Amino acid sequence: MSVGSFDSLNWQLAETMVVHWSTLETGVEGVNICFDILDRLAEEATNQQKVKFTVHIYLMHAAPPPVLKAWNHLFKRGQINLMPSQILEKIDRYVSESKLFEPNIATYTLVLDGASHCPNPAERIEFTEKLLVRLLEESADNPGVLPTTVTFSIAINAFARSGKDNAAERAEKLLELAQEMHNKGYKGLEPNSVMYTTVIKAWAKAGNPHRGELLLRRMYEDYALNGNTNVKPNIWTFNTVLAAWSKSSQTGAVEDAEKLLRRMIDLSNQGLLDCQPDTVSYNCLLHALARKRKSFPDASAKAQSLVEEMLEAAARGDKAVVPNEITYTALFKILNSSGSKAKSEQAKYWVEKIHDKRILDDPYVTEQLKQLGGGGSSKGNGP
């Protein structure tokens, strides 16, 4: 059929095909067919505008188009080759040349979300930054494309995951921009604990736990003093900072990690936050101790005290703090480095306390026990 020969029935049929091929069940083939149809519709719509022929089409009221959701789903799983830049080019052509549909921030957020999974970190960052800047500029005349909390969260995550030298700094700048816009009264844009925790994780990856803890403190103050529940720290936030300390080679890392864990206990006991340390929290502290085991005074005594603390809490009914194979691997690694003549006996003592055969069968635990001479998986009551 030649360009310009579409009538209303043709349009309805084409739109029906677009809707059909946009479903996830049709897979990559369906998405590619759908975009082929949209390209053809865009060409037809452009021609009709030239002859001043107006067609009311379903796509004008479907932003984001279902095909974008299907593309996003497939791209994030590495199942389709259409890159975010190509998708954006299509959207721009459908909008500027043919008025095929009216995009809103949900449309562009889906594209950004896809871009955050680009295998090339540099391409991911460049695309994210350019599109976010563009949306901020265009939103002055078109409020419908003003970035939301979700949009900023995706952009922040893209920077945080990039691994670039300045990734954490750029992620925090986006957080500050979101906060600044919120303070000016922009609706739909409220920094939350997910945004903050993502930036904290970026600083952890950059080897700067101090910066992460500063952001955690800011979150708590905003929540405690201003009642801002959007930034209320949770166990994930605290554990992200603890994980940063666990990987830090800075002097005082163990002490700072333990201070934070004790702070979590105090806040929880006072009913101020629901942040009682869990197994991950203690494992982070043990990992920090394991890294410093040769320089930390009496590291083995400290490690054993922490695991005893976990067991006591678990005995009181706190099932979130039960020691696991990661706990005991760190403990036995620390014991191995203690130089104590009693370390073999200490290992046997701890083996007797382990009632989960899966832990004793763990290859990392087994290796540490062999070095200690404390036995292997001869006991254990099973799962």
Phi, psi and chi 1 to 4 in degrees:
 res  aa     phi    psi   chi1   chi2   chi3   chi4
   1 MET       -  130.7 -174.3  176.0  -67.5      -
   2 SER   -74.8  157.3   62.2      -      -      -
   3 VAL   -62.9  135.9  173.6      -      -      -
   4 GLY    95.0   -2.4      -      -      -      -
   5 SER  -100.9    4.7   60.9      -      -      -
   6 PHE   -69.3  132.7  -93.1   32.3      -      -
   7 ASP  -108.7 -176.9   56.7   22.7      -      -
   8 SER   -61.1  -34.4   59.1      -      -      -
   9 LEU   -67.0  -40.3 -176.4   59.9      -      -
  10 ASN   -60.9  -41.9  -67.0  139.2      -      -
  11 TRP   -62.2  -46.5  -82.1  102.5      -      -
  12 GLN   -61.4  -40.7  -69.3  174.7   10.8      -
  13 LEU   -64.9  -44.0  177.0   59.4      -      -
  14 ALA   -63.5  -42.4      -      -      -      -
  15 GLU   -64.2  -39.1  -69.9  165.6   10.6      -
  16 THR   -62.2  -40.5  -59.5      -      -      -
  17 MET   -65.4  -38.1  -67.4  173.8   64.6      -
  18 VAL   -61.3  -46.5  167.4      -      -      -
  19 VAL   -61.9  -42.9  173.0      -      -      -
  20 HIS   -63.3  -48.3  166.7   73.1      -      -
  21 TRP   -77.4   -4.7  -71.3  109.7      -      -
  22 SER   -85.3   -9.3  -64.9      -      -      -
  23 THR   -73.9  151.1   61.8      -      -      -
  24 LEU   -62.9  -27.8  -67.7  177.8      -      -
  25 GLU   -64.2  -25.4  -70.4   76.2   10.4      -
  26 THR   -80.0  -15.0   62.3      -      -      -
  27 GLY    67.7 -156.8      -      -      -      -
  28 VAL   -60.9  -43.4  175.8      -      -      -
  29 GLU   -59.0  -42.9 -179.5 -174.7   13.4      -
  30 GLY   -63.2  -42.5      -      -      -      -
  31 VAL   -64.5  -43.3  170.8      -      -      -
  32 ASN   -64.2  -41.2  -74.0  -32.8      -      -
  33 ILE   -63.3  -41.6  -69.9  174.1      -      -
  34 CYS   -60.0  -44.7 -172.0      -      -      -
  35 PHE   -68.0  -32.8  -84.4  117.8      -      -
  36 ASP   -61.6  -42.3  -73.6  -17.9      -      -
  37 ILE   -65.9  -42.7  -63.4  171.4      -      -
  38 LEU   -62.8  -39.0  -73.9  171.3      -      -
  39 ASP   -60.7  -41.7  -72.0  -18.5      -      -
  40 ARG   -67.5  -40.2  176.9   67.1  175.6   87.6
  41 LEU   -65.1  -38.8  -74.3  174.3      -      -
  42 ALA   -63.0  -42.1      -      -      -      -
  43 GLU   -61.9  -43.8 -175.0 -179.7   11.7      -
  44 GLU   -66.8  -43.3 -179.2   64.8   26.6      -
  45 ALA   -63.0  -39.1      -      -      -      -
  46 THR   -61.2  -43.4  -59.2      -      -      -
  47 ASN   -65.0  -40.8 -176.2   74.2      -      -
  48 GLN   -65.9  -35.0  -70.7  179.6  -10.7      -
  49 GLN   -64.5  -34.0  -72.4  175.8   31.5      -
  50 LYS   -65.5  -32.3  -69.2  177.5 -179.4  177.9
  51 VAL   -99.3   14.5  -63.1      -      -      -
  52 LYS    57.4   42.9  -61.6 -177.6  179.4 -179.4
  53 PHE  -109.5  118.2  177.7   75.7      -      -
  54 THR  -100.5  133.4  -57.3      -      -      -
  55 VAL  -123.8  130.1  177.9      -      -      -
  56 HIS   -89.5  112.3  179.7   75.8      -      -
  57 ILE  -116.5  151.9   60.0  175.0      -      -
  58 TYR   -58.4  -36.8  159.9   80.0      -      -
  59 LEU   -60.8  -26.5  -68.3  172.2      -      -
  60 MET   -61.2  -22.4  -70.3  -70.7  -72.1      -
  61 HIS  -113.1   20.2  -56.2  -79.1      -      -
  62 ALA  -127.6   73.7      -      -      -      -
  63 ALA  -117.3  121.8      -      -      -      -
  64 PRO   -78.8  149.1   30.0  -35.3      -      -
  65 PRO   -59.3  143.0  -21.9   33.5      -      -
  66 PRO   -53.6  -30.6  -26.5   35.2      -      -
  67 VAL   -62.4  -29.8   66.4      -      -      -
  68 LEU   -68.1  -36.7  -79.7 -174.9      -      -
  69 LYS   -64.6  -41.4  -62.4  178.0 -177.2  178.3
  70 ALA   -65.8  -43.4      -      -      -      -
  71 TRP   -60.7  -45.7  166.2   81.9      -      -
  72 ASN   -57.1  -46.2  174.5  -82.9      -      -
  73 HIS   -59.9  -44.9  175.8   85.3      -      -
  74 LEU   -73.9  -39.2  -65.7  167.8      -      -
  75 PHE   -66.7  -40.0 -175.1   77.0      -      -
  76 LYS   -65.5  -18.9  -71.0 -165.0  -65.0 -174.2
  77 ARG  -101.7    7.6  -73.0  156.5 -179.6   77.8
  78 GLY    68.1   29.3      -      -      -      -
  79 GLN  -105.2   -2.0  -63.2  173.4   -4.4      -
  80 ILE  -139.8  145.8 -167.3  166.7      -      -
  81 ASN   -93.3   -7.5  -65.9  -35.1      -      -
  82 LEU   -66.7  114.1  -85.1  172.0      -      -
  83 MET   -80.1  157.2  -61.4  -59.5  -68.9      -
  84 PRO   -54.3  -37.7  -27.8   35.9      -      -
  85 SER   -64.0  -36.7   56.9      -      -      -
  86 GLN   -69.0  -39.2  -65.7  173.4  -68.5      -
  87 ILE   -63.8  -42.3  -63.5  -63.2      -      -
  88 LEU   -64.7  -38.8 -174.1   60.0      -      -
  89 GLU   -60.3  -42.6  -71.8  175.1    4.4      -
  90 LYS   -63.3  -45.5  -72.6 -179.4  178.2  -66.4
  91 ILE   -58.5  -47.1  -68.5  173.5      -      -
  92 ASP   -60.5  -39.9  -71.9  -16.8      -      -
  93 ARG   -68.8  -42.3 -172.9  169.1   73.7 -105.3
  94 TYR   -62.4  -31.6  -62.6  159.8      -      -
  95 VAL   -87.2  -52.3  173.5      -      -      -
  96 SER   -75.0  -38.2   62.7      -      -      -
  97 GLU   -91.8  -35.1  -63.1  178.9    6.1      -
  98 SER  -124.3   -4.9   56.0      -      -      -
  99 LYS    51.9   43.2  -54.7  -66.4 -172.8  -64.6
 100 LEU   -70.8  -34.8 -159.2   56.7      -      -
 101 PHE  -156.8  170.9   70.2   95.4      -      -
 102 GLU  -110.4  103.4  -63.3  171.8  -12.5      -
 103 PRO   -71.4  150.5   28.5  -35.1      -      -
 104 ASN  -129.6 -171.8   56.4   20.7      -      -
 105 ILE   -65.2  -27.7 -169.5   56.6      -      -
 106 ALA   -63.5  -36.4      -      -      -      -
 107 THR   -59.2  -53.0  -53.6      -      -      -
 108 TYR   -73.2  -29.2  -65.7  111.4      -      -
 109 THR   -65.7  -36.7  -61.3      -      -      -
 110 LEU   -62.5  -39.7  -87.3  173.6      -      -
 111 VAL   -66.8  -42.9  179.9      -      -      -
 112 LEU   -62.6  -39.6  -86.6  176.1      -      -
 113 ASP   -62.4  -41.1 -174.5   43.8      -      -
 114 GLY   -63.7  -43.8      -      -      -      -
 115 ALA   -61.6  -29.9      -      -      -      -
 116 SER   -65.5  -10.2   69.8      -      -      -
 117 HIS  -109.7   14.7  -70.4   75.2      -      -
 118 CYS   -61.7  134.9  -79.4      -      -      -
 119 PRO   -66.4  -24.1   21.0  -31.8      -      -
 120 ASN   -93.9  109.7 -174.7  -35.9      -      -
 121 PRO   -57.2  -40.2  -24.3   35.3      -      -
 122 ALA   -63.9  -42.9      -      -      -      -
 123 GLU   -65.6  -39.9 -177.4  178.9   -9.6      -
 124 ARG   -59.0  -47.5 -179.5 -165.2  -45.7  157.8
 125 ILE   -68.3  -45.3  -68.7  -58.1      -      -
 126 GLU   -61.4  -46.3 -178.1 -179.5    4.3      -
 127 PHE   -64.2  -45.6 -178.2   87.3      -      -
 128 THR   -60.0  -47.3  -61.8      -      -      -
 129 GLU   -64.9  -44.5 -171.6  168.5   43.9      -
 130 LYS   -64.3  -43.6  -76.1 -175.9  177.4 -180.0
 131 LEU   -69.5  -38.8 -178.3   52.7      -      -
 132 LEU   -64.3  -43.4 -171.8   62.0      -      -
 133 VAL   -61.5  -42.5  168.9      -      -      -
 134 ARG   -61.6  -44.6  167.8 -176.9  153.3  177.2
 135 LEU   -64.7  -39.1  -67.5  173.2      -      -
 136 LEU   -63.5  -38.3  -71.5  169.0      -      -
 137 GLU   -70.0  -45.6  -67.6  174.8  -10.9      -
 138 GLU   -69.8  -25.1  -68.5 -178.6    0.8      -
 139 SER   -67.6  -16.7   65.0      -      -      -
 140 ALA   -62.8  -34.8      -      -      -      -
 141 ASP  -103.6  -18.6  -61.6  -42.7      -      -
 142 ASN  -132.4   89.6 -179.2    8.8      -      -
 143 PRO   -58.7  -18.9  -21.8   33.2      -      -
 144 GLY   -67.3  -14.8      -      -      -      -
 145 VAL  -111.7   18.4  -62.9      -      -      -
 146 LEU   -69.1  123.8  177.1   67.7      -      -
 147 PRO   -56.5  140.7  -27.9   37.0      -      -
 148 THR  -105.2 -176.6   63.9      -      -      -
 149 THR   -57.3  -42.4  -61.0      -      -      -
 150 VAL   -64.7  -42.4  175.2      -      -      -
 151 THR   -60.0  -48.8  -46.0      -      -      -
 152 PHE   -64.8  -38.7  -93.4   93.4      -      -
 153 SER   -60.5  -42.5  -64.9      -      -      -
 154 ILE   -65.1  -42.6  -69.4  170.4      -      -
 155 ALA   -65.2  -43.2      -      -      -      -
 156 ILE   -61.7  -42.5  -72.1  171.4      -      -
 157 ASN   -64.5  -36.7 -173.3   50.2      -      -
 158 ALA   -61.8  -43.1      -      -      -      -
 159 PHE   -67.6  -44.7  -79.9  106.3      -      -
 160 ALA   -61.6  -34.6      -      -      -      -
 161 ARG   -87.1   -4.2  -69.1  173.9   54.4 -119.6
 162 SER   -71.7  -29.1   70.0      -      -      -
 163 GLY    78.6    4.9      -      -      -      -
 164 LYS   -72.4  157.9  -65.1  -65.0 -177.8 -179.3
 165 ASP   -58.7  -39.0  -68.1  -20.6      -      -
 166 ASN  -103.8   20.4   61.3  -13.4      -      -
 167 ALA   -60.7  -45.1      -      -      -      -
 168 ALA   -65.1  -42.1      -      -      -      -
 169 GLU   -62.8  -43.1 -177.2  178.7   -2.1      -
 170 ARG   -69.4  -36.1  -65.3  171.7   75.5  178.4
 171 ALA   -64.3  -40.8      -      -      -      -
 172 GLU   -69.3  -32.9 -174.0  169.2  -13.4      -
 173 LYS   -63.8  -37.7  -76.9 -177.3  178.2  179.3
 174 LEU   -65.2  -39.2  -75.9 -178.6      -      -
 175 LEU   -61.9  -43.8  175.6   62.8      -      -
 176 GLU   -63.9  -39.1  -62.6  -68.5  -10.5      -
 177 LEU   -64.2  -42.8  175.8   58.9      -      -
 178 ALA   -61.5  -41.3      -      -      -      -
 179 GLN   -65.4  -41.6 -175.3   63.8   60.7      -
 180 GLU   -62.6  -43.8 -179.7 -177.6  -23.6      -
 181 MET   -66.4  -38.6  -66.8  177.1   65.8      -
 182 HIS   -62.1  -42.7  171.6   67.6      -      -
 183 ASN   -63.1  -26.9  -66.6  -18.4      -      -
 184 LYS   -83.8   -2.3  -69.4  179.9  178.6  179.2
 185 GLY    98.4   12.5      -      -      -      -
 186 TYR   -67.3  125.4  -75.1   89.4      -      -
 187 LYS   -79.8  149.1  -66.1 -178.3  179.4  179.8
 188 GLY    79.0    9.0      -      -      -      -
 189 LEU  -131.9   97.4 -178.0   53.7      -      -
 190 GLU  -132.0  112.0  -66.2 -177.8  -78.7      -
 191 PRO   -54.2  139.6  -27.6   36.7      -      -
 192 ASN  -132.6 -179.1   55.9   28.7      -      -
 193 SER   -64.6  -29.3   58.5      -      -      -
 194 VAL   -65.5  -45.1  174.6      -      -      -
 195 MET   -58.5  -50.0  -80.4 -171.5 -172.4      -
 196 TYR   -61.5  -45.3  -88.7   91.8      -      -
 197 THR   -64.4  -35.2  -56.0      -      -      -
 198 THR   -64.3  -41.1  -56.9      -      -      -
 199 VAL   -67.6  -40.0  176.7      -      -      -
 200 ILE   -59.1  -41.5  -70.1  171.4      -      -
 201 LYS   -63.3  -36.6 -168.2  172.5 -177.6  179.1
 202 ALA   -64.9  -41.8      -      -      -      -
 203 TRP   -66.4  -34.7  -79.1  117.8      -      -
 204 ALA   -61.7  -44.2      -      -      -      -
 205 LYS   -65.1  -29.6 -173.2  177.6  -70.9 -171.9
 206 ALA   -82.5   -1.2      -      -      -      -
 207 GLY    77.7   29.7      -      -      -      -
 208 ASN  -126.8   75.4 -166.6  -24.1      -      -
 209 PRO   -66.4  -27.1   22.7  -33.0      -      -
 210 HIS   -58.8  -43.9  -75.1  -71.5      -      -
 211 ARG   -65.0  -39.2 -169.8   67.5 -176.2  178.6
 212 GLY   -63.4  -41.9      -      -      -      -
 213 GLU   -68.7  -31.3 -168.8  156.7  -13.1      -
 214 LEU   -63.3  -41.3 -178.7   63.4      -      -
 215 LEU   -67.0  -37.9  -73.3  171.6      -      -
 216 LEU   -61.7  -42.3  172.1   59.2      -      -
 217 ARG   -63.5  -39.4 -169.8  175.7  -59.6  119.6
 218 ARG   -63.9  -41.1 -174.1 -166.0  -55.4  176.0
 219 MET   -59.4  -47.9  -68.7  173.2   69.3      -
 220 TYR   -63.9  -41.7  178.5   68.7      -      -
 221 GLU   -63.6  -40.8  -70.2  175.8   -6.0      -
 222 ASP   -64.6  -38.3 -165.2    6.3      -      -
 223 TYR   -71.8  -48.2  164.2   68.6      -      -
 224 ALA   -72.1  -39.0      -      -      -      -
 225 LEU   -90.2  -34.4  -59.9  177.9      -      -
 226 ASN  -108.8   -5.6  -56.1  -38.5      -      -
 227 GLY    70.7   23.5      -      -      -      -
 228 ASN   -81.1   94.4 -174.8    0.7      -      -
 229 THR   -71.2  -16.4   56.6      -      -      -
 230 ASN   -63.5  -28.9  -71.6  -42.5      -      -
 231 VAL  -111.2   21.6  -63.7      -      -      -
 232 LYS   -63.4  119.7 -179.8  179.9  178.6 -179.5
 233 PRO   -64.1  145.1  -19.2   32.1      -      -
 234 ASN  -124.6 -178.6   52.4   36.5      -      -
 235 ILE   -60.7  -33.7 -173.4   67.5      -      -
 236 TRP   -62.7  -41.7 -179.3   42.2      -      -
 237 THR   -62.8  -49.2  -47.0      -      -      -
 238 PHE   -61.9  -43.2  -80.8   94.5      -      -
 239 ASN   -66.1  -29.1  -77.2  -12.7      -      -
 240 THR   -65.6  -40.6  -59.0      -      -      -
 241 VAL   -68.3  -42.7  178.8      -      -      -
 242 LEU   -60.2  -40.0  -77.9  171.3      -      -
 243 ALA   -62.4  -35.6      -      -      -      -
 244 ALA   -64.1  -43.3      -      -      -      -
 245 TRP   -66.1  -35.2  -77.5  119.8      -      -
 246 SER   -64.7  -25.7   76.5      -      -      -
 247 LYS  -100.5    0.9  -60.9  170.1 -174.8  175.5
 248 SER   -85.1  142.1  174.1      -      -      -
 249 SER  -100.4    6.6   57.6      -      -      -
 250 GLN   -68.8  149.1  -63.6  179.0   21.2      -
 251 THR   -62.9  135.2  -57.2      -      -      -
 252 GLY    85.1    9.9      -      -      -      -
 253 ALA   -62.0  -42.2      -      -      -      -
 254 VAL   -64.5  -45.8  176.3      -      -      -
 255 GLU   -62.1  -42.8  -67.9   85.2  -10.5      -
 256 ASP   -67.3  -37.4  -74.7  -34.0      -      -
 257 ALA   -64.7  -41.8      -      -      -      -
 258 GLU   -69.4  -36.6 -176.1  166.3   14.0      -
 259 LYS   -57.9  -42.4  -76.3  179.3 -174.9  177.2
 260 LEU   -68.0  -40.7 -177.9   57.3      -      -
 261 LEU   -63.5  -41.6 -174.7  137.1      -      -
 262 ARG   -65.3  -34.4  -59.4  -57.7  166.8 -162.2
 263 ARG   -65.1  -39.4  177.3   64.5  171.4  155.2
 264 MET   -59.9  -43.9  -67.7  168.3   68.3      -
 265 ILE   -63.2  -44.1  -65.2  173.4      -      -
 266 ASP   -62.7  -47.4  -70.5  -18.1      -      -
 267 LEU   -62.4  -39.2  -70.8  170.5      -      -
 268 SER   -68.9  -44.9 -175.6      -      -      -
 269 ASN   -64.4  -31.1  -70.2  -17.9      -      -
 270 GLN   -82.5   -4.3  -64.9  173.0   41.7      -
 271 GLY    75.5   17.1      -      -      -      -
 272 LEU   -84.9  -33.2  -62.0  174.1      -      -
 273 LEU  -145.4  151.0  -79.2  178.7      -      -
 274 ASP   -92.7   80.1 -177.7   14.5      -      -
 275 CYS  -138.9   34.6   60.6      -      -      -
 276 GLN   -57.7  128.4 -170.9   70.1   26.9      -
 277 PRO   -55.2  141.3  -25.7   34.9      -      -
 278 ASP  -113.5 -171.0   59.9    8.7      -      -
 279 THR   -57.4  -41.3  -57.4      -      -      -
 280 VAL   -61.5  -40.3  173.8      -      -      -
 281 SER   -59.7  -51.6  -48.2      -      -      -
 282 TYR   -65.7  -37.5  -81.6   93.1      -      -
 283 ASN   -63.3  -35.8  -76.0   -9.1      -      -
 284 CYS   -62.3  -44.1  -74.4      -      -      -
 285 LEU   -65.3  -42.1  178.9   51.2      -      -
 286 LEU   -63.4  -37.4  -76.1  165.1      -      -
 287 HIS   -66.7  -40.2 -174.1   66.2      -      -
 288 ALA   -61.1  -41.0      -      -      -      -
 289 LEU   -66.9  -38.5 -172.1   59.0      -      -
 290 ALA   -63.8  -36.3      -      -      -      -
 291 ARG   -66.5  -31.9  -75.4  177.4   62.4   91.0
 292 LYS  -105.7   16.9  -60.9  -75.2 -173.6  177.8
 293 ARG   -61.0  -26.4   62.5 -170.4 -178.0  -84.0
 294 LYS   -84.2  -17.1  -65.4 -177.8  179.4  178.5
 295 SER  -114.4  -17.0   59.1      -      -      -
 296 PHE   -79.9  129.5 -169.7   87.8      -      -
 297 PRO   -60.2  122.7  -21.4   32.6      -      -
 298 ASP    51.1   54.3 -152.1   -2.9      -      -
 299 ALA   -60.9  -35.8      -      -      -      -
 300 SER   -65.4  -40.1   61.8      -      -      -
 301 ALA   -64.9  -41.9      -      -      -      -
 302 LYS   -63.7  -44.2  167.2   60.4   74.9  174.1
 303 ALA   -63.0  -44.4      -      -      -      -
 304 GLN   -65.4  -35.9  -67.4  179.3   85.5      -
 305 SER   -64.2  -39.4  173.1      -      -      -
 306 LEU   -66.8  -41.9  -71.1  170.1      -      -
 307 VAL   -68.7  -37.8  179.5      -      -      -
 308 GLU   -59.9  -40.3  -70.4  -79.0   14.3      -
 309 GLU   -61.5  -40.8 -171.2  175.2  -41.6      -
 310 MET   -63.7  -45.5  -65.3  175.1   72.0      -
 311 LEU   -64.2  -38.1  -70.3  171.5      -      -
 312 GLU   -65.6  -41.8  -70.3  171.2    4.6      -
 313 ALA   -64.8  -40.2      -      -      -      -
 314 ALA   -65.3  -37.4      -      -      -      -
 315 ALA   -66.7  -26.6      -      -      -      -
 316 ARG   -80.5   -3.2  -67.6 -166.3  -59.5  -92.0
 317 GLY   109.7    3.0      -      -      -      -
 318 ASP   -86.1   90.7 -173.6   -4.0      -      -
 319 LYS   -73.6   -9.1  -59.1  -54.9  179.8 -176.3
 320 ALA   -80.2   -5.4      -      -      -      -
 321 VAL  -122.2   22.7   75.4      -      -      -
 322 VAL   -69.5  128.5  175.8      -      -      -
 323 PRO   -60.6  145.2  -22.7   33.9      -      -
 324 ASN  -126.8 -169.6   58.2   18.2      -      -
 325 GLU   -62.5  -30.6   60.8  -85.3   13.2      -
 326 ILE   -67.7  -40.0  -62.7  173.6      -      -
 327 THR   -57.9  -51.6  -49.8      -      -      -
 328 TYR   -73.8  -30.1  -72.3  107.2      -      -
 329 THR   -61.5  -45.3  -62.1      -      -      -
 330 ALA   -64.4  -44.1      -      -      -      -
 331 LEU   -59.6  -49.3  171.2   62.9      -      -
 332 PHE   -68.8  -31.2  -65.6  142.9      -      -
 333 LYS   -63.8  -41.1 -178.0 -177.9  -69.3 -174.2
 334 ILE   -67.7  -42.6  -66.4  167.2      -      -
 335 LEU   -60.9  -39.1  -70.4  178.6      -      -
 336 ASN   -59.9  -30.2  -99.6  -41.5      -      -
 337 SER   -95.1    2.9  -58.8      -      -      -
 338 SER   -74.2  -28.1   68.2      -      -      -
 339 GLY    77.0    2.8      -      -      -      -
 340 SER   -76.2  139.3  170.1      -      -      -
 341 LYS   -69.6  -19.1  -64.7  179.5  179.5  179.2
 342 ALA   -93.1    6.2      -      -      -      -
 343 LYS   -65.3  -30.5   62.5 -176.6 -179.0 -178.9
 344 SER   -65.7  -42.0  179.4      -      -      -
 345 GLU   -67.0  -36.7  -70.0  -58.6  -45.3      -
 346 GLN   -63.5  -40.2  -69.3  171.5  -19.9      -
 347 ALA   -62.5  -43.4      -      -      -      -
 348 LYS   -62.6  -37.9  -69.6  178.2 -178.4  178.1
 349 TYR   -58.7  -42.9  166.2   82.0      -      -
 350 TRP   -75.1  -33.3  -75.4  105.5      -      -
 351 VAL   -60.3  -38.7  166.5      -      -      -
 352 GLU   -65.2  -23.2  -70.4  -60.7  -43.1      -
 353 LYS   -86.7  -12.4  -78.1 -176.8  170.7  -73.9
 354 ILE   -88.3  118.8  -59.8  174.1      -      -
 355 HIS  -109.3   11.1  -60.2  -68.2      -      -
 356 ASP  -116.6  109.1 -172.1  -20.3      -      -
 357 LYS   -59.1  -28.6 -170.9  174.5 -175.9  -61.2
 358 ARG   -62.2  -33.0  -70.2  172.3  -62.1 -174.1
 359 ILE   -68.7  -45.4  -67.3  177.0      -      -
 360 LEU   -67.4  -25.8  -68.8  170.3      -      -
 361 ASP   -85.8   -9.2  -74.5  -19.8      -      -
 362 ASP   -61.7  130.5 -179.3   83.6      -      -
 363 PRO   -60.1  -34.1   19.1  -31.3      -      -
 364 TYR   -71.6  -40.9  -63.7  100.8      -      -
 365 VAL   -64.0  -46.3  173.0      -      -      -
 366 THR   -58.6  -42.3  -59.4      -      -      -
 367 GLU   -63.0  -44.2  177.9   60.2   28.6      -
 368 GLN   -64.9  -38.8  -67.9  -61.1  -34.8      -
 369 LEU   -66.6  -37.6  -77.4  172.8      -      -
 370 LYS   -60.5  -42.5  -76.4 -178.9  179.3  177.8
 371 GLN   -66.4  -31.5  -65.7  179.0   36.4      -
 372 LEU   -81.0  -21.4  -79.2  164.4      -      -
 373 GLY    74.1   26.4      -      -      -      -
 374 GLY  -100.1   12.7      -      -      -      -
 375 GLY    91.0  175.1      -      -      -      -
 376 GLY  -123.9 -127.6      -      -      -      -
 377 SER   -98.3   42.2   58.3      -      -      -
 378 SER   -74.3  -17.6   59.2      -      -      -
 379 LYS  -125.8 -174.9   71.6  173.7  -71.6  -65.0
 380 GLY   120.3  136.6      -      -      -      -
 381 ASN   -92.7    9.6  -60.5  -31.6      -      -
 382 GLY    85.0  178.9      -      -      -      -
 383 PRO   -60.6      -  -22.3   34.1      -      -
